[in-house]
């Protein structure tokens, strides 16, 4: 019911990726990243996380469109609330056009529960990437009022090495 992003392969217009966030008000199994190689006549689900986590963003590496970055986003919406984030929210990378996926962790990215993630890759230099990351603060078992409040790890992250390491900017 909800599409986060549509990306067309730069040299093959019959290959298209659709980030399907899914139904806004309930869990559904149609969430994930879909791919067509025949101009939309048929579609294949190439990345599924859960019936509560859809894919909200997808980007192709301009120097190698077989390298795909996808952001899954778990959220629960009700009439009076929105819970943004959960174990299904993550950054994913495929180097084989979506046949296999690896979750991108560490390297400076927040290690707490994540929410929505937005992806941008510089066309002029694909090794430069940006992520807008929603993430929880570290849980404090005991609140110490003498110390400053924990800073939120949410924000803009930049990579200069193709996503191997990240720095909050």
Phi, psi and omega in degrees: 000333182234129179252129179274321183197148173236129181232129178260135177304137186291337181241351179230094184294351175279346179260119183224142176245136178235121175273109183259112179282331175099194181288131183290334189252357178203166176289146176204148185280000181272007179285154173135195179253126181250152180223139170237145175240005180236036176069021176100000178295321177225153181229147177234134175282112184256347175214114178237132179254303177194172179284357176251349183240114176262182174257126186257336180212151178212141178217143176257141175292121183297335180273343179204092184293357172282347175267117185240137174247133180224145178243118174270151187217114175264126176208149179238124181243139174228181182299332185237011183204163170220115172265108184259114179113161180162184184297342179275354179275126183194167172256135184235150178225137173234137177250005182232043176062026175097007178286327177219155186225148174232133175286134180269118181227161174067202180065019181108350176286153177302141180257004177272180178299132181255162175241234182286139178231130174251145186238137172218136178240131180292124178295327182286333180206094185297351175283345177266120182229154177229143173232136168258114189244129170262126182212149177288153170287163178294136180292136178255117180293324180225127180280124178250106185289351178276345181257152178295151179299143180301136180278137180292135176279000176296147176153194181267127179245140181237139173239136176252002184233037176069027175094006178287319177226155185226147176229132177287127184249000000 
